[in-house]
Amino acid sequence: MKISVITACRNSERCIRFAMKSVLQQTYSDVEYLVVDGGSTDATVDIIKSFEPVFDGHLRWISEPDKGLYDALNKGLRMSTGEIVGLLHADDFFDAPDILARVADAFGDGGTVDAVFGDVRFVRDQDLSQTVRYYSSRRFAPWMLRFGFMPAHPSFYARRDVFERIGHYRTDYRISADYELLIRFFWVHRLRYRYLGFVTTKMRMGGLSTRSPLSTYILNKEIVRACRENGIYTNLPMLTFKYLLKVSELVHTNDGVPV
């Protein structure tokens, strides 16, 4: 069962080595790694090229202007040939070498699961081993989408034919196209899913949706729009419930797992 992993990047020379090395270190061998670069002007493309020999034919990449993150991810989806597809952002990396093997095991049950998702750890650049926030998808159920809660998107893997049947990321969303896609998958089309119960990915703090108060406002406005366009009633006050969960995610034991 081939797994396609997609990394979208632009001017990511600072961190893309970590992402690429974590793919290379996976124990699961049937992996297709796709890097979609948005026309970087720094050393990103040179770094990608330097990894080609060690990937031994499992790496394919392009570098050209795009219309943003979701356009780049859609390019990666169109390039993919694996039965299973997942994402690894340029500033993220896998939590352990056996993540893709465990993802493959979760799908290897006769086709009864369309998608899986797990947990992610947020870390700081200064110390990638220390967890700042633990985002667990354990509580997720489709009804929670109206309150702004979704499974951790970086931990999400789905069968490629699901994307072909239901559609890709909408590029008319600035920040929340991933949320809108998961609404279509889990609310509208009721995909069969499984919670993995382990951390798949470590993420550096400071993502697109949390860079500023304006980003947070745009995020929530787009979540309301995504819900309404897909038949879910919500409003901005209802989305405040997710921030109570985020506060609880910042309380950790010594090993980084929430109390």
N, C-alpha and C positions, 0 to 999 in steps of 0.2 A: 504494500500500500504506500504509494508515493505521497509525501507531504510537501507542498509548496509553501515556502516561507518568504514573505514579501517585506522588504525594507524600502521605504521612501525616504529620500534625504535631499538636502541642499545645503552646501557649505557646512558640512558636518565633520570636518577634519579632526575636531577635538574629541569626538566620541565614537565615530563609526567603527574604529578598530575593535572596540569592545563588543559591539553587536556582531560583527563578522566573525570574531574569534569564538564567540559563544555558540554560533551556528556550527562552526568548524569542529568544535569540541563535543558535539552531540554524539552519543553512542549509536543512535539510529542512523542507518546508512542510506535509506531510500529517501533522500531529501533533495529537493530542487530549491536552490536559493536564488531569488530574484531581487536585484537592487535597481530601483528606479530613481535616478538622480535628476534633479530639476535644473540642470545646467550650472553646476557649481563653478564658482570662480576662485575657490581656494584649492587645497591639495586633495580634496575628497576623491576626485576621479583617479588621481595617481595612486591613492591608497587602495581603491577598489581594484585597479589593474594589478597591484602588487599581490593581491590574494588569489588571482586567477589560477596560477600553477598549483597552489596547495589544495584548491577545491576540486581539481582534477575533473573538470567538465561539469560539475554540479552547480557552478555559478554562471548565471546569465545576467547581464546588466545593460542598461541604456542610460544615456545622459542627453537630455534635451529640455527645453523650456516646457513648463506645464502651467496649469491654471490653479495650482495649489495642492495641498496634501491629498484631498480626496480624488482629484483628477489623477494624481500619481498612483494612488492605490488602485484605482480602476485600471490603469495601464498594467499594473502588476497582475491584477486578476485576469486580464485578457491574455497576458503572457503565460499564465500558469497552466501546467498540464497535470498536476497532481490530483489525486482523488480528494485529498483534504487540503484546505488552504488556511493559513494563519498569518498573522502580522508580527513583525518585530521592528519597532520604530528605531531610528538611528541612535537615539540616546538611551535605549533600553538594552537589556541583555538577559539571557536565560538564567534562571535561578540555579540550575544544576545540569550536568551533562546528560541526564536521562529523561529530560522533559519531553522531547518528541517521541521517545520510545513509549512513554506512559500515555501520551496523547493517542498514539497509534493503537495501543491496547484498548483504550476506551472506545474506539470506533470499530475494533475488530470483533464485532459480535453479531455478524450476519446482517448488518445494515439497519438495525433497529434505532440508531441514534443519528440525528441530522447534524447536531452541533454539541460542542462541549465548552465549558469554561471553568476557570479556577480562580485563584487568588493572585494578587500582586503585592509586592513590597515597594514602597517609595523610599529612596535613599538620597543622601546628599552627595554632591560631587566630591566633597572633601574627604568623605569616608564611605565608600561604596558597600562596606560590610555592615553598616549600622542602619537599621530600619527606623525611619521616621514615622511612617504611617503604614498600617497593614489594611489593605482593602480586600475584604472577604466577600465573595459572591454567594456564600452559603445560604443567605436569607432570601435570595432572589426568587420571585414568582412573577409571572407576567403582569398581574394586577398592580404591582409596585411601580410600573413604568409611569403611571399617572402622577406619582409623587417624586419623580426625578431620579429614581434608583434603577440602575441597570447593572448587569454583570460586568465585571472588569473587562473592558474591550481588548486590552493587550493580551488577555488570557483566552480569547475567543477563537475557536477553530470550527470550521463548518465544511461540509461536503461541497466541492466545487459546483456540482450540478444544482445545488440550492441557490447559489449566486446567479447561475445561468437562468434559473426558473423564476426567481423572485426579483432579481435586479441587483445592481451594484450601488455604490455610494452616490448620493445625489450631490452634484457640484453646486447647486444653488443654496447650500448651507455653508456658512463660514466656519463654524466650530462644531456643530452637533449632527453632522451627517452620519456619524457612527451611531448616535442615539436613534435617529430616524430609521436607519437600517435595522437595528435590533427590534424596534417596534414592529416593523413589517415582518421580520422573521418570527418573533415570539408572540406577538399579539394578533396580527392579521392572519398569518399563515400557521400559527400554532406548531412551530417546529418541535420535534421530539428532541429534548436536550438532556444532558447529564452534567451535574456538578462534579468536578474532578476531586475536590477536597485537598488540593495541595497548591503551593505557590508555583506558578509557571515563569514569572518574569519579575525582574527588578527594574524599576523606573526611576530615573533622576527627577527630582523635584523641579517644578517650573514648566509644566506643559502648556500647550496652546490655550486651554480653557481657563487657566488659573493665573495668567500673567499679570492681570490688573483687574480692578473692580469693573472696568468697562467690559473686559472679556467675560467675566462672570455674568454680567447683565445680558450680554449678547447670547451667551450659552443658555441661560434660562428662558429668554424670549424664544429662542429657536426650539427648545424642548417643548414649550407650550404649543408652538406652531406645529411641530412634528406630531404631537399627540392629537391635536385637532384635525390635522390632515389625514390621520389614520383612524379616526373614529373614537378617540379617547378624550373624555372631558378632563381638563385640568386648568389650573391658573397659577399665577406666580406665588400667591400665598401657600398653595398646596405644596410647592416645591421646597419650602423651608424645612420640611421634615427630613430631607436628605442630609441637611447640615447637622442635625442631631446625631445621625449615624457617623458622620465624618469626625465629630468631636470624640466619639467613643473609639474610633480607629486610631486616635493619637495616644491612647493610654495603653502602655505596653508592659509586659514583664521583661526580665533581663534579656531574654533571647529574642525579643521583638514580636512575640505573639500577643494579641490583645488579651487583656484581663477579662 
